[in-house]
């Protein structure tokens, strides 16, 4: 079952906006050079090793642009692919194939890069209970697809945006005058506005962890930029009262050590903001 942010309406709106951005009044390269009525076929060439993502989206893009295009999927989202594999074959009006090609490739290359990195990192912490989670450090207007790719790669989505969960970070706490007033103000606001949202509080040291535990009434405690010994002590203090999330400067080299501190979740902005796209191309044939 897809998360709520992947509604048909949201995906259709994204495709419409992206096609409008790329094509505008017309793909004059294709319209001017290819005879009207000319048909053909093209194959999606995988030129890298990794986890494929965006296959379902690619099919929808092709068919949104031209409902008469025939798309034969040879892989599915989440499959491991290798150099030389063919992901799909698209047949129909040659101009339609070329006009929609770039949007398909842009989405699939980036989504596959994210899914591949997420899968690689997830494999490293399978021996622990920790789950790898994304952040809001995403590309504007492409967050939906980037978070979808994290799921395909085996990761977990954090909140989608500012409206579907409360996260009281260090600046919120400081501006509010401390952890207690931040939490109490938040709970009063949610109650007054009849909002049923999870609450997470960021902590920077054990004193702040202790204060959150004393106030209570939240769902997650984030342990931000803590060393391993402090993290382990914080996890012991929290016990099963609230779920824990480690965040801040976590890298591939430190990921396993952080997970082994007993964390429930580990968030890494690098999953979406520092990823290398998978090399994928579309080639006419036949």
N, C-alpha and C positions, 0 to 999 in steps of 0.2 A: 504494500500500500504506500503510495507516494505521500510525502508530507504536504501539508496544506498550501505551502507557498508554490508548489508545482501544480497549480490548478490549470485546467485547459485554457481558461481565460487569460491567465498570466503568461503562459507559454505562447499563446497566439498573439498577444499584445507585443511580447518581446520580438517575435519573428517579424511582425508587421513593421515595427519601428526600425529593426535592423535592416530589413530589405529596403525600406524607404531611404535610410541613410546611405546605403551602398549603391542603389540603382537610381534613385531620384526620378527624373522624367523619362529615363530609359537607358538601357545598356547599349550605347550606340556602337561600341566595338562589334558586338555580336549582331545587332540589327543591320549594320551596314555591310558586313562581310559574308554573312551566311544566308544563302537563298531561303526565302520563305517556304515553309513546308519541309525543309530538310530535317531528317531525323538521324539519330545516332545513339551511341552508347558509350559509357565511360565507367572505369573501375576505380575504386578508392584504394590506393596503394599505401600499405603500411611500410614505412621506411625506417622503423625504429623498433625496439623491444619494450614492452610495457603492458599496461592495462588500458584497454580501449574504453572510451566514454564519449557520449554524445551521439551514439548510433540512432537511438530512438528520436532524438531531436533532429538529426540529419534527415531522416525519412519525412518528418513533419515539415521541415523547411522546403524540401523538394516539392512535396505535394501541396503546400500552401502556395508556392509560386506558380506551379502548373499542375493542377489535379490530374492531368493526363500522363504525367511522368510515372513510369513503373520503376519501383525501387525493390531490388532483391537483396535482402540483408544476409550476409554470410557470417557475421559474428553478432554477438549481443553485448550490451553494456556490461562491463565487468570481466569480460573474457581476457585472458592473457594472449597477447599477439606478439608476433616476431617479424623481423625484417623480411619483406617479400610476401607477406600475407595480403589477401584482398578482403577488404571490409564489407564492400557492397558493390553492386552494379546498378547503375541508373540508365534507363532507356527512355527515349522519347524525343521531343523537339530539341535539336542541337542547341539552339539559342537559349532555350529554357535551362538546359543543363549548365551552360556556361554562365548564365546570369546569376544562378543560385549557388554556383560552385564556391565562391570565396567565403560566403557566410557559413556554409557547411564546414569548410576547412578551418576557418578561424575558430569556430565553436569546438570542433572535435579535437583540434591540436591542443588547445589550452585545457579543455576538460580532461583529455587523456593524460596530459602532463600532471595535472592535479591528482587524478585517480591513481596514477603510477606512483607518485611520491607518497601519497597517503597509504597505499598498499605496502610500500617498502618500509615505512616507519611503523605501521601497524604490526607487521610481522616481527619486528624487534621486541615487542612488549607482550606477545601472546602468553608468555609464562606468568604474567601478572594479571591483576584484575583491572588495571587501568585501561581506559578507552581514550583513543586519540580524537581530539575535537578541534573544529575550526574556530574562526573568530569573525569579526566584522571587518577585518582588513582585506577587503575585496575590491575588485574593479567596479567603479560606478556603472550602474545599469547592467552589470553582468553577474551580480551576486547570486542570483537564482541558479544560474548554470554552474558557477563555481562551487556552491554548496551542494548541488546535485552531484557533482563530480566527486566531492569528498565522500558522500554516501556510497557511490559506486565503488570507490577505492577501499571501502570498509571502515571509514571513519564515522564520527558522530557529529551532527550539526549542533552548534551552540544556538543561542537565540538568533533568529533571522535578522531582526532589526531592533530599533529602540522601543518599539511598541509592544513586543510580545513577551518581554521578560524585564524585570528590574535588575540592574547591576549597579550597586553602589560602590564605585571605585574610589581611589584615594582622593581625587579632586572633589567628588561629591561629599565624602566624609569631611574633608577639610573645610569646604564652603559651608557645610551644615553645622560645623562646630564640634564635630566628633562623631564617633560611631553610634552612640545611643541616640542622639537627636536625629541623625540621618535615618536610622531604622524606624524610630517612632514617627517621624514626619512621613516617611514612606508608607507605613502601614495605615496611618490616618488618611492619607491621600487616596490610597487604593480603596479603603472602606467607603470614603465619601463619594467616590466616583464609581462604586460598584464594579471594580476591576479585580478579577481573579488571576493574578500573575505570580509566578515564582519570583523569589527574591534571592539574589546572590550578593555577598558582601566581600570586598577585597580586603585582605589583611596584609600588613607589612612586617609584623613581628608577633611574638608570642603574647605580648600584652594585649594587642588588638584582637587576637584569637580569643583570649580569655574574656574580653569585653563583649564580643559577639555572643559567646556562649552564655554570658550572664544576661544579656538582653533577650536572646532567643527570637522565635517567631519568624525565622528565615528558612531557606531551603538548602543553600550552598554556601560554603566558605571557600574563597579563593586564597591560595597561598602564593603571594607575588614575590618573585625574585628572592626566595629564601634559599639558604644553603641546605645541604642534605640533612645535617644534624637537626637544624631548626624545623625542617619539614617533617622529619620523623617524630619529633616531639609534638608538633602541632597535630599530626594525624592521631597520635596517642591521646592527646587532650580531647579531640573532637569525637573520637570513637565512632559510634554509629548514630550519633545525634543528627548530623547533617552530612551531605555528600561533600567531597573535597575536590577542588580543582587546582592544579599547579599551573602557573603561568609566568611568563616573563623571561625572555632570553634563552628559552630551551632550544637546544640544537640536536642534531642527529647524534652527536658525541655524548650529550648528557641525558638523552631521552630515557635510556634504560635505567640509569641510576635514579632518575626522578620517579619513574614508575615503581621501582623497587622500594621506594619510601612508603608505599601503601596507598598511593593516590587512587581516587575513583576515576578522575578525568585529567587529561593533560591537554591544554590548548596550545596550538602553535600557529601563529599568523603566517609562518613560512609556507604552510600548505597552499595558500592562495596568493601570497604576495611575492614569493621568491621561487617560482616554479619554472622549469624548462619545458616548453611545449614539445609534444611528441611530433616527430616528422611524418606528415601524412600529405599525400597529394592526390589529385584526380587526373586520370589520363584517358583520353579518348582511344578507342580501339575498334577493330572490326571493320 
